[in-house]
Amino acid sequence: MTPRAKKPAPPKRAVSGFYELPDGTELLSVTNILKFGIVKDLDGWHGWKAGELAVESIPKLVRLRGVSERRKAAYWLGKEGDRFMKAAGKLGGEVHDLIEADILGLTVAAPSEKAQPFMDAYANFKAIERPEYEATELVVANIEDGWAGQLDTLLRLPNIAGQALLLGDWKSGSGAYPDYALQLSAYRRATVAWTKDGQETEVPKTEAAVVIHIRPDKYPDTGYRIYPFDTSDAVYAAFLNARRTAVDWAKGLSNTVVGEPYEPIQMAEVIEEVAS
């Protein structure tokens, strides 16, 4: 039986965090560069989420008996931040998918109850800003600089920038954070792209980058705000520094720098040799 030919498609990010290009080249994803290349101090936030849950769960916690049950409760409390982030990521993914489907004119299932307010806000964005889309969820790369990723959209916002083509990024988290600039500065310097049918193409030149922050609870008037982001050469240089850290250290050297432990007698010999 003749195997069915694979449908042409753009490169995809593997579980390893790398995109494999058609010629076999592997490039670390922008997402993983930011994950492993910059420091995000979330310890305080995770502690806050655990504390919130503990206060809400006082009646349950005071009934716990025995070391085993208390350890289970401590683990449950400690993981609240992870559960929160996972749920937020799932919601954000749904909102992204629904927006992409709308841009492409696809018919999809109705939004979930949690996603509906975000899609109402997106409807406000469309009605007020009258966006003109050039591309959505476009896989791009800069082979020379060693990275690949998937940008959210290329669009025009007549009310803000006339007919200038902008790089846009949909965000539905709690804020518009500075490290978004690193991601956007990279995508604006992509040198190659792949269409949804896997064809290699040039990347349209953009004039600037914006984050469309969809957050109906934060912006009760329209449900969204549009934030301009600095994507200058200085920001891109910081991104490349993060890439070096991610590739050289987090995804490389950190896995090799710890040697096998000395046996006690070997350690004694080393100490004696150093002392002499």
LOPANU-47166 format. One line per 5 residues: number of its first residue (from 1); their letters; for each residue x, y, z of C-alpha. Coordinates in Angstrom, 1 decimal, decimal comma, padded with zeros to 4 digits, m for minus. Layout:
! LOPANU-47166
NUM> A> X:Y:Z ~ ... $
! end
This chain:
! LOPANU-47166
1> MTPRA> 000,0:000,0:000,0 ~ 001,5:003,4:m001,0 ~ 001,9:005,7:002,0 ~ m000,2:008,8:001,8 ~ 001,9:011,9:001,1 $
6> KKPAP> 002,3:014,4:004,0 ~ 000,3:017,6:003,5 ~ 002,6:020,6:003,1 ~ 002,8:022,7:006,2 ~ 005,0:025,3:007,8 $
11> PKRAV> 007,7:024,2:010,4 ~ 006,3:023,3:013,8 ~ 007,8:023,7:017,2 ~ 008,8:020,3:018,7 ~ 008,5:019,3:022,3 $
16> SGFYE> 012,2:020,1:022,6 ~ 011,4:023,7:021,9 ~ 013,2:023,8:018,5 ~ 011,7:024,3:015,1 ~ 013,0:022,0:012,4 $
21> LPDGT> 013,2:023,7:009,0 ~ 012,7:021,9:005,7 ~ 016,5:021,5:005,3 ~ 016,9:020,0:008,8 ~ 018,2:023,1:010,5 $
26> ELLSV> 017,0:023,4:014,1 ~ 016,3:026,8:015,6 ~ 015,3:027,4:019,2 ~ 011,8:029,0:019,5 ~ 011,3:032,6:020,6 $
31> TNILK> 009,1:031,2:023,4 ~ 011,8:029,0:024,8 ~ 014,4:031,7:024,4 ~ 012,4:033,9:026,7 ~ 011,6:031,0:029,0 $
36> FGIVK> 015,2:030,0:029,5 ~ 017,1:033,2:028,7 ~ 015,5:035,7:031,0 ~ 014,9:035,7:034,7 ~ 011,2:036,0:035,9 $
41> DLDGW> 010,9:036,3:039,6 ~ 007,6:034,5:040,2 ~ 008,4:033,2:043,7 ~ 006,5:036,0:045,4 ~ 003,5:035,6:043,1 $
46> HGWKA> 003,4:031,8:043,7 ~ 003,5:032,4:047,4 ~ 000,7:034,9:047,1 ~ m001,5:032,5:045,2 ~ m000,8:029,8:047,8 $
51> GELAV> m001,6:032,2:050,6 ~ m004,9:033,2:048,9 ~ m006,0:029,6:048,6 ~ m005,0:028,8:052,1 ~ m007,1:031,7:053,5 $
56> ESIPK> m010,1:030,6:051,4 ~ m009,6:027,0:052,6 ~ m009,3:027,6:056,3 ~ m012,3:025,5:057,3 ~ m010,9:022,6:055,3 $
61> LVRLR> m007,4:023,0:056,6 ~ m008,2:023,1:060,3 ~ m009,9:019,6:059,9 ~ m006,7:018,0:058,7 ~ m005,3:015,3:060,9 $
66> GVSER> m002,0:013,5:060,6 ~ 001,4:014,3:058,9 ~ 000,4:012,6:055,6 ~ m002,8:014,7:055,1 ~ m000,9:017,9:056,0 $
71> RKAAY> 001,8:017,2:053,5 ~ m000,8:016,5:050,8 ~ m002,4:019,9:051,7 ~ 000,9:021,7:051,6 ~ 001,6:020,2:048,1 $
76> WLGKE> m001,9:021,2:047,0 ~ m001,4:024,8:048,2 ~ 002,1:025,0:046,7 ~ 000,8:024,1:043,2 ~ m001,9:026,7:043,1 $
81> GDRFM> 000,2:029,1:041,1 ~ 000,9:026,4:038,5 ~ m002,8:025,5:038,2 ~ m003,7:029,1:037,8 ~ m001,1:029,6:035,0 $
86> KAAGK> m002,2:026,4:033,3 ~ m005,8:027,6:033,3 ~ m004,9:031,1:032,1 ~ m002,8:029,5:029,3 ~ m005,7:027,3:028,3 $
91> LGGEV> m008,1:030,3:028,2 ~ m005,5:032,4:026,3 ~ m005,0:029,6:023,8 ~ m008,8:029,4:023,2 ~ m009,0:033,2:022,7 $
96> HDLIE> m006,1:033,1:020,2 ~ m007,7:030,3:018,2 ~ m011,1:032,0:018,1 ~ m009,5:035,3:016,9 ~ m007,5:033,4:014,2 $
101> ADILG> m010,6:031,7:013,0 ~ m012,5:035,0:012,8 ~ m009,7:036,5:010,8 ~ m009,6:033,6:008,4 ~ m013,4:033,5:008,2 $
106> LTVAA> m013,7:030,0:009,6 ~ m016,7:028,5:011,4 ~ m015,9:027,2:014,8 ~ m017,7:026,2:018,0 ~ m019,1:028,9:020,2 $
111> PSEKA> m016,7:030,3:022,8 ~ m016,7:028,8:026,3 ~ m018,3:030,7:029,1 ~ m015,0:032,1:030,2 ~ m013,9:033,1:026,7 $
116> QPFMD> m017,1:034,8:025,7 ~ m016,3:038,2:027,5 ~ m012,9:038,2:025,7 ~ m014,5:037,6:022,3 ~ m017,1:040,4:023,1 $
121> AYANF> m014,1:042,7:023,7 ~ m012,5:041,5:020,5 ~ m015,8:042,4:018,7 ~ m015,5:045,9:020,2 ~ m011,9:046,1:018,9 $
126> KAIER> m013,0:045,2:015,4 ~ m015,9:047,7:015,4 ~ m013,9:050,6:016,8 ~ m010,4:050,1:015,3 ~ m011,5:048,6:011,9 $
131> PEYEA> m008,3:046,4:011,6 ~ m007,1:045,3:008,2 ~ m005,3:042,0:008,4 ~ m002,3:041,0:006,3 ~ m001,4:037,7:008,0 $
136> TELVV> m002,2:035,6:011,1 ~ m000,2:033,0:013,0 ~ 002,7:033,2:010,6 ~ 005,7:031,0:011,3 ~ 008,9:033,1:010,8 $
141> ANIED> 012,6:032,8:011,4 ~ 015,9:034,5:011,3 ~ 018,3:031,7:010,4 ~ 021,4:033,8:010,7 ~ 020,5:034,9:014,3 $
146> GWAGQ> 019,3:031,4:015,1 ~ 015,7:031,6:016,1 ~ 012,2:030,8:014,9 ~ 008,7:031,5:016,1 ~ 005,1:032,2:015,3 $
151> LDTLL> 003,9:035,8:015,3 ~ 000,2:036,5:016,0 ~ m000,7:039,0:013,2 ~ 000,3:041,6:010,7 ~ m002,3:044,3:010,5 $
156> RLPNI> m003,2:047,9:009,8 ~ m005,0:050,0:012,3 ~ m006,3:053,1:010,5 ~ m007,2:055,0:013,6 ~ m003,7:054,7:015,1 $
161> AGQAL> m001,2:054,4:012,3 ~ m003,1:055,0:009,0 ~ m002,0:052,4:006,4 ~ 001,3:051,5:008,1 ~ 001,7:047,8:008,5 $
166> LLGDW> 002,1:046,8:012,2 ~ 003,2:043,7:014,0 ~ 000,4:042,8:016,4 ~ 000,3:040,4:019,4 ~ m002,8:039,3:021,2 $
171> KSGSG> m002,4:039,2:025,0 ~ m005,1:038,2:027,5 ~ m003,0:038,0:030,7 ~ m003,2:040,4:033,6 ~ m000,8:043,0:032,1 $
176> AYPDY> 001,3:044,3:029,3 ~ 004,7:043,3:030,5 ~ 008,1:044,7:029,4 ~ 009,5:041,3:028,1 ~ 006,9:041,3:025,3 $
181> ALQLS> 009,2:043,9:023,7 ~ 011,9:041,2:023,3 ~ 009,5:038,8:021,5 ~ 008,2:041,6:019,2 ~ 011,7:042,9:018,4 $
186> AYRRA> 012,6:039,5:017,2 ~ 009,6:039,0:015,0 ~ 010,1:042,4:013,4 ~ 013,5:041,1:012,3 ~ 012,4:037,8:010,8 $
191> TVAWT> 014,0:037,2:007,4 ~ 011,9:034,3:006,2 ~ 008,3:033,0:006,7 ~ 006,2:030,0:005,7 ~ 002,6:030,2:004,6 $
196> KDGQE> 000,1:027,8:006,0 ~ 000,6:025,5:003,0 ~ 004,3:025,3:003,8 ~ 005,6:027,7:001,1 ~ 008,6:029,8:001,9 $
201> TEVPK> 008,1:033,5:001,4 ~ 009,5:036,9:002,4 ~ 008,3:038,6:005,5 ~ 006,4:041,8:005,0 ~ 008,2:044,8:006,5 $
206> TEAAV> 006,4:046,3:009,5 ~ 006,7:049,9:010,8 ~ 006,1:049,2:014,5 ~ 004,7:046,7:017,0 ~ 001,7:046,8:019,3 $
211> VIHIR> 000,2:044,5:021,9 ~ m003,6:044,3:021,8 ~ m004,4:043,6:025,4 ~ m007,8:042,0:025,6 ~ m009,0:042,1:029,2 $
216> PDKYP> m012,7:042,9:029,8 ~ m012,3:043,0:033,6 ~ m009,6:045,6:033,4 ~ m011,0:047,8:030,7 ~ m014,8:047,9:031,3 $
221> DTGYR> m015,5:050,5:028,6 ~ m014,2:048,6:025,6 ~ m012,6:045,5:026,9 ~ m009,2:046,2:025,3 ~ m006,3:048,6:025,0 $
226> IYPFD> m003,6:048,9:022,4 ~ 000,0:049,3:023,7 ~ 002,9:050,4:021,5 ~ 006,2:048,6:022,3 ~ 009,8:049,6:021,7 $
231> TSDAV> 011,4:047,2:019,3 ~ 014,6:049,1:018,7 ~ 018,0:047,6:018,0 ~ 018,9:047,9:021,7 ~ 015,9:045,7:022,6 $
236> YAAFL> 016,8:043,2:019,9 ~ 020,3:043,1:021,2 ~ 018,9:042,2:024,6 ~ 016,8:039,4:023,0 ~ 020,0:038,0:021,3 $
241> NARRT> 021,7:038,0:024,7 ~ 018,8:036,0:026,1 ~ 019,1:033,6:023,2 ~ 022,8:033,1:024,0 ~ 021,9:032,4:027,6 $
246> AVDWA> 019,1:030,0:026,6 ~ 021,2:028,1:024,0 ~ 024,6:028,1:025,6 ~ 023,6:027,7:029,3 ~ 020,0:026,6:029,9 $
251> KGLSN> 019,8:024,3:026,9 ~ 023,4:023,3:026,8 ~ 026,2:023,8:029,4 ~ 023,9:023,5:032,4 ~ 023,4:019,9:031,5 $
256> TVVGE> 027,1:019,1:031,5 ~ 028,8:021,2:034,2 ~ 028,1:018,9:037,2 ~ 030,5:016,0:037,4 ~ 030,2:012,6:039,1 $
261> PYEPI> 030,8:012,9:042,9 ~ 034,1:011,8:044,4 ~ 034,2:008,8:046,5 ~ 035,2:009,7:050,1 ~ 038,7:008,2:049,7 $
266> QMAEV> 039,3:010,1:046,5 ~ 038,2:013,3:048,2 ~ 040,7:012,8:051,0 ~ 043,5:012,3:048,4 ~ 042,5:015,5:046,7 $
271> IEEVA> 042,5:017,5:050,0 ~ 045,9:016,0:050,9 ~ 047,3:016,9:047,5 ~ 046,0:020,5:047,7 ~ 047,3:020,9:051,2 $
276> S> 050,8:019,8:050,2 $
! end
